[in-house]
Amino acid sequence: MPEKSRPTLLVAADVFGATDDMRRFTASLTADAMVVSPHAAGRVFDDETQGYAAFIGSGGVAAYAERLARTLAARPAFDLAVGFSAGASALWLCLGDPDLRPRIATPKRAALYYGSRIRDAAHLRPCVATRLVFAEREASFDPVPLAATLRAAGLDATVIDGSAHGFMNPLSPGYDARLCARETARLAALLA
């Protein structure tokens, strides 16, 4: 009997890029994973401010969404797409923007973590089941009303009490090992 193939995973990295920590995270999920970075040529940053400046300098969320759309158009659909911060915001555009969506191979489902720029396109509706997870503490906005608006529109949106932006990334000042482990287990269950 043929062996069951491993699930496929697309990860849209945050402004730190495709770091070693990100690769360890994807390896822990036991999936065939592809990590897409917002930065060209494999650049990574261990400083969030520098990573963010490079991200904005290369076109920000819109340019990242285009990069993800090209990646999604070039491959069969992934079982799960996961985005963190800038990656979550860019995936939100790919999955909901009527101009980008027709060009992509739609993943089966998505999980988007602390995508703060989702607030700029909250009117979009993703074409797949999407779990939106916001951090309680954000520097630039209050995620509670945004999550409530998205829930009122029928979406799965939650704010994790006591969390800070970046709680899944060991390089982020908001990192929380306990929350990261809990959410990693949730993602593993989605892939099972």
Backbone as JSON Lines, residues from 0, in Angstrom:
{"i":0,"aa":"M","n":[0.84,-1.17,0.0],"ca":[0.0,0.0,0.0],"c":[0.89,1.25,0.0]}
{"i":1,"aa":"P","n":[0.61,2.23,-0.85],"ca":[1.47,3.41,-0.9],"c":[1.4,4.21,0.4]}
{"i":2,"aa":"E","n":[2.55,4.79,0.73],"ca":[2.63,5.62,1.93],"c":[1.9,6.94,1.7]}
{"i":3,"aa":"K","n":[1.17,7.37,2.71],"ca":[0.45,8.64,2.61],"c":[1.46,9.79,2.54]}
{"i":4,"aa":"S","n":[1.21,10.71,1.62],"ca":[2.12,11.84,1.49],"c":[1.93,12.8,2.67]}
{"i":5,"aa":"R","n":[2.99,13.53,2.94],"ca":[2.92,14.52,4.02],"c":[2.09,15.71,3.58]}
{"i":6,"aa":"P","n":[1.42,16.37,4.53],"ca":[0.67,17.57,4.17],"c":[1.62,18.68,3.71]}
{"i":7,"aa":"T","n":[1.08,19.59,2.95],"ca":[1.88,20.7,2.43],"c":[1.54,21.98,3.18]}
{"i":8,"aa":"L","n":[2.56,22.78,3.41],"ca":[2.44,23.97,4.23],"c":[3.16,25.13,3.56]}
{"i":9,"aa":"L","n":[2.48,26.24,3.44],"ca":[3.11,27.49,3.01],"c":[3.17,28.41,4.21]}
{"i":10,"aa":"V","n":[4.35,28.95,4.48],"ca":[4.51,29.89,5.59],"c":[4.98,31.22,5.02]}
{"i":11,"aa":"A","n":[4.21,32.26,5.29],"ca":[4.58,33.62,4.92],"c":[5.22,34.25,6.15]}
{"i":12,"aa":"A","n":[6.53,34.44,6.08],"ca":[7.31,34.92,7.23],"c":[7.02,36.38,7.54]}
{"i":13,"aa":"D","n":[7.39,36.77,8.74],"ca":[7.29,38.17,9.17],"c":[8.51,38.93,8.67]}
{"i":14,"aa":"V","n":[8.71,40.15,9.14],"ca":[9.79,41.01,8.63],"c":[11.19,40.52,8.99]}
{"i":15,"aa":"F","n":[11.3,39.55,9.87],"ca":[12.6,38.98,10.17],"c":[13.1,38.12,9.0]}
{"i":16,"aa":"G","n":[12.16,37.6,8.2],"ca":[12.5,36.78,7.05],"c":[12.51,35.3,7.39]}
{"i":17,"aa":"A","n":[13.08,34.51,6.49],"ca":[13.13,33.05,6.65],"c":[14.31,32.68,7.53]}
{"i":18,"aa":"T","n":[14.15,32.93,8.81],"ca":[15.21,32.72,9.8],"c":[15.37,31.24,10.15]}
{"i":19,"aa":"D","n":[16.43,30.92,10.85],"ca":[16.63,29.56,11.34],"c":[15.49,29.16,12.28]}
{"i":20,"aa":"D","n":[15.03,30.1,13.11],"ca":[13.9,29.8,14.0],"c":[12.65,29.44,13.19]}
{"i":21,"aa":"M","n":[12.42,30.14,12.09],"ca":[11.27,29.85,11.24],"c":[11.4,28.45,10.63]}
{"i":22,"aa":"R","n":[12.59,28.1,10.23],"ca":[12.81,26.77,9.65],"c":[12.62,25.67,10.71]}
{"i":23,"aa":"R","n":[13.05,25.92,11.94],"ca":[12.81,24.95,13.01],"c":[11.32,24.81,13.29]}
{"i":24,"aa":"F","n":[10.62,25.94,13.26],"ca":[9.17,25.92,13.46],"c":[8.5,25.04,12.39]}
{"i":25,"aa":"T","n":[8.84,25.25,11.13],"ca":[8.2,24.48,10.07],"c":[8.57,23.0,10.17]}
{"i":26,"aa":"A","n":[9.81,22.7,10.54],"ca":[10.22,21.31,10.7],"c":[9.42,20.62,11.8]}
{"i":27,"aa":"S","n":[9.05,21.36,12.83],"ca":[8.29,20.77,13.95],"c":[6.88,20.37,13.53]}
{"i":28,"aa":"L","n":[6.4,20.89,12.42],"ca":[5.03,20.6,11.99],"c":[4.94,19.36,11.1]}
{"i":29,"aa":"T","n":[6.04,18.73,10.79],"ca":[6.07,17.49,10.01],"c":[5.23,17.62,8.75]}
{"i":30,"aa":"A","n":[5.58,18.59,7.95],"ca":[4.9,18.83,6.69],"c":[5.95,19.17,5.64]}
{"i":31,"aa":"D","n":[5.57,19.05,4.4],"ca":[6.42,19.56,3.33],"c":[6.17,21.06,3.28]}
{"i":32,"aa":"A","n":[7.13,21.82,3.77],"ca":[6.92,23.26,3.98],"c":[7.74,24.09,3.01]}
{"i":33,"aa":"M","n":[7.13,25.21,2.64],"ca":[7.81,26.24,1.87],"c":[7.66,27.53,2.65]}
{"i":34,"aa":"V","n":[8.77,28.19,2.92],"ca":[8.75,29.47,3.61],"c":[9.0,30.57,2.58]}
{"i":35,"aa":"V","n":[8.11,31.54,2.56],"ca":[8.27,32.7,1.67],"c":[8.61,33.89,2.56]}
{"i":36,"aa":"S","n":[9.65,34.59,2.16],"ca":[10.13,35.75,2.91],"c":[9.69,37.03,2.21]}
{"i":37,"aa":"P","n":[9.5,38.09,2.98],"ca":[9.22,39.37,2.34],"c":[10.47,40.0,1.72]}
{"i":38,"aa":"H","n":[11.62,39.38,1.97],"ca":[12.9,39.94,1.51],"c":[13.48,39.11,0.37]}
{"i":39,"aa":"A","n":[14.09,39.78,-0.57],"ca":[14.74,39.11,-1.69],"c":[16.06,38.48,-1.25]}
{"i":40,"aa":"A","n":[16.49,37.52,-2.02],"ca":[17.8,36.91,-1.88],"c":[18.08,36.33,-0.5]}
{"i":41,"aa":"G","n":[17.06,35.85,0.18],"ca":[17.27,35.17,1.44],"c":[17.73,36.03,2.59]}
{"i":42,"aa":"R","n":[17.58,37.34,2.5],"ca":[17.99,38.21,3.6],"c":[17.18,37.89,4.85]}
{"i":43,"aa":"V","n":[17.85,37.88,5.98],"ca":[17.19,37.72,7.27],"c":[17.69,38.81,8.2]}
{"i":44,"aa":"F","n":[16.89,39.1,9.21],"ca":[17.22,40.15,10.17],"c":[17.01,39.61,11.57]}
{"i":45,"aa":"D","n":[17.89,39.99,12.49],"ca":[17.67,39.64,13.89],"c":[17.18,40.85,14.67]}
{"i":46,"aa":"D","n":[16.96,41.94,13.97],"ca":[16.45,43.17,14.55],"c":[15.16,43.56,13.81]}
{"i":47,"aa":"E","n":[14.08,43.67,14.57],"ca":[12.77,43.95,13.97],"c":[12.73,45.31,13.25]}
{"i":48,"aa":"T","n":[13.36,46.31,13.81],"ca":[13.36,47.64,13.21],"c":[14.04,47.62,11.84]}
{"i":49,"aa":"Q","n":[15.17,46.95,11.75],"ca":[15.87,46.85,10.47],"c":[15.07,46.03,9.46]}
{"i":50,"aa":"G","n":[14.48,44.94,9.93],"ca":[13.66,44.1,9.05],"c":[12.45,44.86,8.53]}
{"i":51,"aa":"Y","n":[11.82,45.63,9.4],"ca":[10.66,46.42,8.99],"c":[11.05,47.49,7.97]}
{"i":52,"aa":"A","n":[12.17,48.16,8.2],"ca":[12.63,49.19,7.26],"c":[12.9,48.58,5.89]}
{"i":53,"aa":"A","n":[13.53,47.42,5.85],"ca":[13.79,46.74,4.58],"c":[12.48,46.32,3.92]}
{"i":54,"aa":"F","n":[11.54,45.85,4.71],"ca":[10.23,45.44,4.21],"c":[9.51,46.62,3.56]}
{"i":55,"aa":"I","n":[9.45,47.74,4.24],"ca":[8.8,48.94,3.69],"c":[9.55,49.42,2.45]}
{"i":56,"aa":"G","n":[10.87,49.39,2.51],"ca":[11.68,49.83,1.38],"c":[11.49,48.99,0.12]}
{"i":57,"aa":"S","n":[11.06,47.74,0.3],"ca":[10.86,46.88,-0.87],"c":[9.4,46.83,-1.32]}
{"i":58,"aa":"G","n":[8.57,47.73,-0.8],"ca":[7.19,47.82,-1.28],"c":[6.12,47.45,-0.28]}
{"i":59,"aa":"G","n":[6.48,46.97,0.89],"ca":[5.52,46.7,1.95],"c":[4.56,45.55,1.66]}
{"i":60,"aa":"V","n":[3.37,45.64,2.24],"ca":[2.39,44.55,2.18],"c":[1.96,44.26,0.74]}
{"i":61,"aa":"A","n":[1.74,45.27,-0.06],"ca":[1.27,45.05,-1.43],"c":[2.3,44.26,-2.25]}
{"i":62,"aa":"A","n":[3.56,44.61,-2.14],"ca":[4.61,43.89,-2.86],"c":[4.74,42.46,-2.35]}
{"i":63,"aa":"Y","n":[4.61,42.28,-1.04],"ca":[4.69,40.94,-0.46],"c":[3.51,40.09,-0.93]}
{"i":64,"aa":"A","n":[2.33,40.68,-1.0],"ca":[1.17,39.95,-1.49],"c":[1.39,39.5,-2.94]}
{"i":65,"aa":"E","n":[2.0,40.33,-3.75],"ca":[2.31,39.95,-5.13],"c":[3.3,38.79,-5.16]}
{"i":66,"aa":"R","n":[4.32,38.83,-4.29],"ca":[5.29,37.74,-4.23],"c":[4.6,36.44,-3.84]}
{"i":67,"aa":"L","n":[3.71,36.51,-2.84],"ca":[2.96,35.31,-2.42],"c":[2.04,34.82,-3.53]}
{"i":68,"aa":"A","n":[1.39,35.74,-4.24],"ca":[0.5,35.35,-5.34],"c":[1.28,34.6,-6.42]}
{"i":69,"aa":"R","n":[2.48,35.06,-6.73],"ca":[3.3,34.35,-7.72],"c":[3.68,32.96,-7.22]}
{"i":70,"aa":"T","n":[4.0,32.85,-5.94],"ca":[4.33,31.55,-5.36],"c":[3.13,30.62,-5.41]}
{"i":71,"aa":"L","n":[1.97,31.12,-5.02],"ca":[0.76,30.3,-5.0],"c":[0.3,29.94,-6.41]}
{"i":72,"aa":"A","n":[0.59,30.76,-7.38],"ca":[0.2,30.47,-8.77],"c":[1.09,29.4,-9.38]}
{"i":73,"aa":"A","n":[2.3,29.26,-8.88],"ca":[3.28,28.36,-9.49],"c":[3.25,26.94,-8.92]}
{"i":74,"aa":"R","n":[2.41,26.69,-7.94],"ca":[2.39,25.38,-7.26],"c":[0.97,24.87,-7.11]}
{"i":75,"aa":"P","n":[0.85,23.56,-6.91],"ca":[-0.48,23.05,-6.54],"c":[-0.88,23.64,-5.18]}
{"i":76,"aa":"A","n":[-2.14,23.58,-4.89],"ca":[-2.65,24.16,-3.64],"c":[-2.0,23.5,-2.42]}
{"i":77,"aa":"F","n":[-1.7,24.32,-1.43],"ca":[-1.17,23.85,-0.16],"c":[-2.32,23.4,0.73]}
{"i":78,"aa":"D","n":[-2.03,22.48,1.65],"ca":[-3.05,22.08,2.63],"c":[-3.33,23.21,3.62]}
{"i":79,"aa":"L","n":[-2.28,23.94,3.98],"ca":[-2.42,25.01,4.95],"c":[-1.46,26.14,4.6]}
{"i":80,"aa":"A","n":[-1.96,27.36,4.69],"ca":[-1.12,28.55,4.55],"c":[-1.14,29.27,5.89]}
{"i":81,"aa":"V","n":[0.04,29.59,6.4],"ca":[0.17,30.27,7.68],"c":[0.96,31.55,7.45]}
{"i":82,"aa":"G","n":[0.48,32.64,8.02],"ca":[1.19,33.91,7.9],"c":[1.4,34.54,9.25]}
{"i":83,"aa":"F","n":[2.53,35.22,9.38],"ca":[2.87,35.91,10.61],"c":[3.1,37.38,10.31]}
{"i":84,"aa":"S","n":[2.41,38.25,11.02],"ca":[2.6,39.69,10.93],"c":[2.46,40.16,9.49]}
{"i":85,"aa":"A","n":[3.54,40.65,8.89],"ca":[3.49,41.11,7.5],"c":[3.04,39.99,6.57]}
{"i":86,"aa":"G","n":[3.47,38.78,6.85],"ca":[3.04,37.62,6.05],"c":[1.56,37.34,6.18]}
{"i":87,"aa":"A","n":[1.01,37.54,7.38],"ca":[-0.43,37.36,7.57],"c":[-1.21,38.42,6.79]}
{"i":88,"aa":"S","n":[-0.74,39.65,6.84],"ca":[-1.42,40.73,6.11],"c":[-1.36,40.49,4.6]}
{"i":89,"aa":"A","n":[-0.21,40.03,4.11],"ca":[-0.07,39.76,2.68],"c":[-0.93,38.57,2.25]}
{"i":90,"aa":"L","n":[-0.98,37.53,3.07],"ca":[-1.85,36.39,2.74],"c":[-3.32,36.8,2.75]}
{"i":91,"aa":"W","n":[-3.69,37.67,3.68],"ca":[-5.06,38.19,3.72],"c":[-5.43,38.8,2.37]}
{"i":92,"aa":"L","n":[-4.53,39.59,1.81],"ca":[-4.79,40.18,0.5],"c":[-4.91,39.09,-0.58]}
{"i":93,"aa":"C","n":[-4.01,38.13,-0.57],"ca":[-4.06,37.07,-1.58],"c":[-5.37,36.29,-1.53]}
{"i":94,"aa":"L","n":[-5.82,36.01,-0.32],"ca":[-7.01,35.16,-0.16],"c":[-8.31,35.93,-0.3]}
{"i":95,"aa":"G","n":[-8.25,37.25,-0.27],"ca":[-9.48,38.03,-0.31],"c":[-9.59,39.04,-1.43]}
{"i":96,"aa":"D","n":[-8.49,39.46,-1.99],"ca":[-8.51,40.49,-3.02],"c":[-8.96,39.89,-4.35]}
{"i":97,"aa":"P","n":[-10.06,40.38,-4.92],"ca":[-10.56,39.8,-6.18],"c":[-9.57,39.95,-7.34]}
{"i":98,"aa":"D","n":[-8.61,40.86,-7.24],"ca":[-7.61,41.0,-8.29],"c":[-6.49,39.97,-8.17]}
{"i":99,"aa":"L","n":[-6.15,39.56,-6.94],"ca":[-5.1,38.57,-6.74],"c":[-5.64,37.15,-6.72]}
{"i":100,"aa":"R","n":[-6.78,36.95,-6.12],"ca":[-7.31,35.61,-5.87],"c":[-7.43,34.75,-7.14]}
{"i":101,"aa":"P","n":[-7.87,35.28,-8.27],"ca":[-7.98,34.4,-9.44],"c":[-6.65,33.84,-9.94]}
{"i":102,"aa":"R","n":[-5.56,34.43,-9.53],"ca":[-4.24,34.01,-10.02],"c":[-3.59,32.94,-9.16]}
{"i":103,"aa":"I","n":[-4.18,32.59,-8.04],"ca":[-3.51,31.7,-7.1],"c":[-4.14,30.31,-7.05]}
{"i":104,"aa":"A","n":[-3.34,29.32,-6.65],"ca":[-3.85,28.01,-6.29],"c":[-4.26,28.13,-4.83]}
{"i":105,"aa":"T","n":[-5.53,28.09,-4.57],"ca":[-6.06,28.38,-3.25],"c":[-5.7,27.29,-2.25]}
{"i":106,"aa":"P","n":[-5.06,27.66,-1.13],"ca":[-4.8,26.66,-0.09],"c":[-6.12,26.15,0.48]}
{"i":107,"aa":"K","n":[-6.08,24.98,1.1],"ca":[-7.31,24.41,1.67],"c":[-7.82,25.21,2.86]}
{"i":108,"aa":"R","n":[-6.9,25.78,3.64],"ca":[-7.25,26.62,4.78],"c":[-6.07,27.5,5.14]}
{"i":109,"aa":"A","n":[-6.34,28.47,6.03],"ca":[-5.28,29.41,6.4],"c":[-5.38,29.77,7.88]}
{"i":110,"aa":"A","n":[-4.25,30.14,8.44],"ca":[-4.18,30.67,9.81],"c":[-3.27,31.89,9.75]}
{"i":111,"aa":"L","n":[-3.8,33.01,10.17],"ca":[-3.08,34.28,10.08],"c":[-2.87,34.85,11.47]}
{"i":112,"aa":"Y","n":[-1.6,35.06,11.83],"ca":[-1.24,35.52,13.17],"c":[-0.8,36.97,13.15]}
{"i":113,"aa":"Y","n":[-1.39,37.74,14.02],"ca":[-1.11,39.15,14.28],"c":[-0.79,39.95,13.01]}
{"i":114,"aa":"G","n":[-1.69,39.83,12.05],"ca":[-1.58,40.6,10.81],"c":[-2.17,41.99,11.01]}
{"i":115,"aa":"S","n":[-1.39,42.89,11.51],"ca":[-1.92,44.19,11.91],"c":[-2.44,45.02,10.74]}
{"i":116,"aa":"R","n":[-1.92,44.8,9.53],"ca":[-2.4,45.58,8.38],"c":[-3.68,45.0,7.78]}
{"i":117,"aa":"I","n":[-4.17,43.92,8.34],"ca":[-5.49,43.42,7.92],"c":[-6.53,44.5,8.14]}
{"i":118,"aa":"R","n":[-6.28,45.34,9.13],"ca":[-7.24,46.41,9.42],"c":[-7.43,47.35,8.24]}
{"i":119,"aa":"D","n":[-6.45,47.46,7.36],"ca":[-6.56,48.32,6.19],"c":[-7.42,47.72,5.09]}
{"i":120,"aa":"A","n":[-7.7,46.43,5.19],"ca":[-8.51,45.74,4.17],"c":[-9.51,44.8,4.85]}
{"i":121,"aa":"A","n":[-10.08,45.27,5.94],"ca":[-11.0,44.44,6.72],"c":[-12.28,44.09,5.96]}
{"i":122,"aa":"H","n":[-12.53,44.8,4.87],"ca":[-13.71,44.53,4.05],"c":[-13.57,43.27,3.2]}
{"i":123,"aa":"L","n":[-12.33,42.79,3.01],"ca":[-12.11,41.6,2.2],"c":[-12.62,40.36,2.92]}
{"i":124,"aa":"R","n":[-12.95,39.33,2.14],"ca":[-13.37,38.05,2.7],"c":[-12.52,36.97,2.06]}
{"i":125,"aa":"P","n":[-11.81,36.2,2.87],"ca":[-10.96,35.15,2.32],"c":[-11.79,34.06,1.64]}
{"i":126,"aa":"C","n":[-11.2,33.45,0.62],"ca":[-11.9,32.43,-0.16],"c":[-11.78,31.04,0.46]}
{"i":127,"aa":"V","n":[-11.1,30.92,1.58],"ca":[-10.95,29.64,2.29],"c":[-11.2,29.87,3.77]}
{"i":128,"aa":"A","n":[-11.47,28.78,4.48],"ca":[-11.62,28.88,5.94],"c":[-10.32,29.43,6.52]}
{"i":129,"aa":"T","n":[-10.44,30.53,7.25],"ca":[-9.27,31.23,7.75],"c":[-9.45,31.55,9.22]}
{"i":130,"aa":"R","n":[-8.45,31.19,10.0],"ca":[-8.43,31.53,11.43],"c":[-7.54,32.76,11.6]}
{"i":131,"aa":"L","n":[-8.11,33.8,12.16],"ca":[-7.39,35.06,12.39],"c":[-7.09,35.17,13.87]}
{"i":132,"aa":"V","n":[-5.81,35.27,14.2],"ca":[-5.38,35.32,15.59],"c":[-4.63,36.63,15.8]}
{"i":133,"aa":"F","n":[-5.18,37.48,16.65],"ca":[-4.56,38.78,16.93],"c":[-3.96,38.78,18.32]}
{"i":134,"aa":"A","n":[-2.88,39.52,18.46],"ca":[-2.27,39.73,19.77],"c":[-3.04,40.84,20.49]}
{"i":135,"aa":"E","n":[-3.16,40.72,21.78],"ca":[-3.87,41.73,22.55],"c":[-3.14,43.07,22.54]}
{"i":136,"aa":"R","n":[-1.81,43.0,22.62],"ca":[-1.01,44.24,22.67],"c":[-0.35,44.49,21.32]}
{"i":137,"aa":"E","n":[-0.8,45.55,20.69],"ca":[-0.24,46.0,19.42],"c":[0.18,47.45,19.59]}
{"i":138,"aa":"A","n":[1.29,47.83,19.01],"ca":[1.8,49.19,19.14],"c":[0.97,50.19,18.34]}
{"i":139,"aa":"S","n":[0.4,49.76,17.22],"ca":[-0.2,50.72,16.29],"c":[-1.73,50.76,16.28]}
{"i":140,"aa":"F","n":[-2.4,49.83,16.95],"ca":[-3.86,49.84,16.93],"c":[-4.4,48.9,18.01]}
{"i":141,"aa":"D","n":[-5.7,49.01,18.25],"ca":[-6.38,48.14,19.2],"c":[-7.03,47.01,18.41]}
{"i":142,"aa":"P","n":[-6.57,45.77,18.56],"ca":[-7.11,44.68,17.76],"c":[-8.5,44.2,18.19]}
{"i":143,"aa":"V","n":[-8.94,44.55,19.38],"ca":[-10.23,44.05,19.88],"c":[-11.39,44.47,18.98]}
{"i":144,"aa":"P","n":[-11.53,45.76,18.62],"ca":[-12.63,46.13,17.73],"c":[-12.51,45.49,16.34]}
{"i":145,"aa":"L","n":[-11.29,45.35,15.84],"ca":[-11.11,44.71,14.53],"c":[-11.58,43.26,14.57]}
{"i":146,"aa":"A","n":[-11.17,42.53,15.59],"ca":[-11.6,41.13,15.71],"c":[-13.11,41.04,15.84]}
{"i":147,"aa":"A","n":[-13.71,41.96,16.58],"ca":[-15.17,41.96,16.73],"c":[-15.85,42.22,15.39]}
{"i":148,"aa":"T","n":[-15.33,43.14,14.61],"ca":[-15.88,43.43,13.29],"c":[-15.78,42.21,12.38]}
{"i":149,"aa":"L","n":[-14.65,41.56,12.41],"ca":[-14.46,40.37,11.57],"c":[-15.36,39.22,12.02]}
{"i":150,"aa":"R","n":[-15.52,39.05,13.33],"ca":[-16.44,38.01,13.83],"c":[-17.87,38.33,13.42]}
{"i":151,"aa":"A","n":[-18.26,39.6,13.48],"ca":[-19.62,40.0,13.09],"c":[-19.87,39.69,11.62]}
{"i":152,"aa":"A","n":[-18.81,39.63,10.83],"ca":[-18.93,39.29,9.4],"c":[-18.86,37.78,9.18]}
{"i":153,"aa":"G","n":[-18.84,37.02,10.27],"ca":[-18.86,35.57,10.16],"c":[-17.49,34.91,10.09]}
{"i":154,"aa":"L","n":[-16.44,35.65,10.38],"ca":[-15.1,35.09,10.31],"c":[-14.63,34.59,11.68]}
{"i":155,"aa":"D","n":[-13.69,33.68,11.66],"ca":[-13.09,33.12,12.88],"c":[-11.94,34.04,13.29]}
{"i":156,"aa":"A","n":[-12.21,34.98,14.17],"ca":[-11.21,35.95,14.6],"c":[-11.17,35.99,16.12]}
{"i":157,"aa":"T","n":[-9.97,35.94,16.66],"ca":[-9.81,35.95,18.11],"c":[-8.64,36.84,18.51]}
{"i":158,"aa":"V","n":[-8.71,37.34,19.72],"ca":[-7.61,38.08,20.32],"c":[-7.16,37.26,21.52]}
{"i":159,"aa":"I","n":[-5.88,36.93,21.58],"ca":[-5.37,36.12,22.68],"c":[-5.0,37.04,23.84]}
{"i":160,"aa":"D","n":[-5.7,36.86,24.95],"ca":[-5.46,37.66,26.15],"c":[-4.0,37.55,26.58]}
{"i":161,"aa":"G","n":[-3.44,38.68,26.95],"ca":[-2.09,38.73,27.5],"c":[-0.97,38.6,26.47]}
{"i":162,"aa":"S","n":[-1.31,38.5,25.2],"ca":[-0.28,38.3,24.18],"c":[0.19,39.63,23.6]}
{"i":163,"aa":"A","n":[1.37,39.61,23.02],"ca":[1.93,40.77,22.35],"c":[2.29,40.38,20.91]}
{"i":164,"aa":"H","n":[2.33,41.38,20.05],"ca":[2.7,41.16,18.66],"c":[4.02,40.39,18.59]}
{"i":165,"aa":"G","n":[4.05,39.35,17.78],"ca":[5.27,38.55,17.64],"c":[5.37,37.38,18.59]}
{"i":166,"aa":"F","n":[4.27,37.0,19.25],"ca":[4.36,35.97,20.28],"c":[4.8,34.61,19.76]}
{"i":167,"aa":"M","n":[4.8,34.4,18.45],"ca":[5.24,33.12,17.88],"c":[6.71,33.14,17.44]}
{"i":168,"aa":"N","n":[7.37,34.28,17.51],"ca":[8.73,34.41,16.98],"c":[9.74,34.65,18.11]}
{"i":169,"aa":"P","n":[10.68,33.71,18.33],"ca":[11.67,33.89,19.39],"c":[12.53,35.15,19.24]}
{"i":170,"aa":"L","n":[12.61,35.72,18.06],"ca":[13.39,36.95,17.88],"c":[12.61,38.21,18.24]}
{"i":171,"aa":"S","n":[11.31,38.08,18.4],"ca":[10.47,39.23,18.67],"c":[10.42,39.56,20.16]}
{"i":172,"aa":"P","n":[10.38,40.85,20.5],"ca":[10.23,41.23,21.92],"c":[8.93,40.7,22.53]}
{"i":173,"aa":"G","n":[7.92,40.41,21.71],"ca":[6.65,39.91,22.21],"c":[6.57,38.4,22.32]}
{"i":174,"aa":"Y","n":[7.66,37.71,22.08],"ca":[7.66,36.24,22.08],"c":[7.17,35.67,23.4]}
{"i":175,"aa":"D","n":[6.34,34.63,23.31],"ca":[5.82,33.93,24.48],"c":[5.9,32.44,24.17]}
{"i":176,"aa":"A","n":[6.85,31.75,24.78],"ca":[7.09,30.33,24.49],"c":[5.86,29.47,24.73]}
{"i":177,"aa":"R","n":[5.11,29.79,25.78],"ca":[3.91,29.0,26.1],"c":[2.86,29.15,25.01]}
{"i":178,"aa":"L","n":[2.59,30.4,24.6],"ca":[1.61,30.62,23.55],"c":[2.08,30.05,22.21]}
{"i":179,"aa":"C","n":[3.36,30.16,21.94],"ca":[3.9,29.62,20.71],"c":[3.69,28.11,20.67]}
{"i":180,"aa":"A","n":[3.97,27.43,21.75],"ca":[3.79,25.97,21.8],"c":[2.31,25.61,21.62]}
{"i":181,"aa":"R","n":[1.44,26.36,22.27],"ca":[0.0,26.08,22.15],"c":[-0.48,26.26,20.71]}
{"i":182,"aa":"E","n":[-0.08,27.36,20.08],"ca":[-0.54,27.61,18.72],"c":[0.13,26.69,17.71]}
{"i":183,"aa":"T","n":[1.37,26.3,17.96],"ca":[2.03,25.33,17.1],"c":[1.29,24.0,17.14]}
{"i":184,"aa":"A","n":[0.82,23.59,18.33],"ca":[0.03,22.36,18.45],"c":[-1.29,22.49,17.67]}
{"i":185,"aa":"R","n":[-1.9,23.67,17.71],"ca":[-3.13,23.88,16.94],"c":[-2.87,23.74,15.44]}
{"i":186,"aa":"L","n":[-1.76,24.29,14.98],"ca":[-1.43,24.2,13.55],"c":[-1.13,22.75,13.17]}
{"i":187,"aa":"A","n":[-0.44,22.02,14.04],"ca":[-0.17,20.6,13.77],"c":[-1.48,19.84,13.64]}
{"i":188,"aa":"A","n":[-2.46,20.17,14.48],"ca":[-3.76,19.5,14.4],"c":[-4.47,19.82,13.08]}
{"i":189,"aa":"L","n":[-4.32,21.05,12.58],"ca":[-4.91,21.4,11.29],"c":[-4.28,20.61,10.15]}
{"i":190,"aa":"L","n":[-3.02,20.27,10.29],"ca":[-2.32,19.52,9.26],"c":[-2.55,18.01,9.35]}
{"i":191,"aa":"A","n":[-3.01,17.55,10.51],"ca":[-3.18,16.1,10.72],"c":[-4.31,15.55,9.87]}
